[in-house]
Amino acid sequence: MLPIQRFQPYGVDVSSSVETAPRIKSYEKMSEFIEAARARDA
C-alpha cells in the first residue's frame, strides 16, 4: 500500500518532483502525475 493510499491526504506537494531543473516545470511530468492521480481516484 502506498503512503498516499494509507493516509488519503487532502493535498500532495509534488513541486520539485515535476521539475526538469530547479524552478523549471515539466509539462510531461505534470501530465503523468495528474493522470496517475485521476486513475487512482476512479
N, C-alpha and C positions, 0 to 999 in steps of 0.2 A: 504494500500500500504506500503510495506517495504521500509525503507530508501534506500536500495541498488537499488530498482526499481525506486524510485523517482529521485535519483541523478545520477545513472548509472556511478559510478566511474571507472577509468581505472584499479585500483587495490584495493585489500582489505587486510588489515593486520589481520590475524587470528592466529598469532603465539601462544599466550597464550591460545587461545580457543581450540586448538588441543593438549593440553598437559594434561597428567595424573598427573604430578607433575612438579615443576619448572625445565625447560630445558629438560624434558622427553616427547618427542612427541609420540602421539598415532597413529599408522598406521590406526586403525579403525576410529578414529575421522577425520583424514585427508581424508580418502577414502569417508566417509559420506559427508564431506564438498564439495569435488570435484564432487561427484555425484549430489548433490543438485545444485551446480553452473552450471553444464552442463545441467541439466534438465531445469533450468531457462532460459538458453541461447538457448535451442532448439525451 
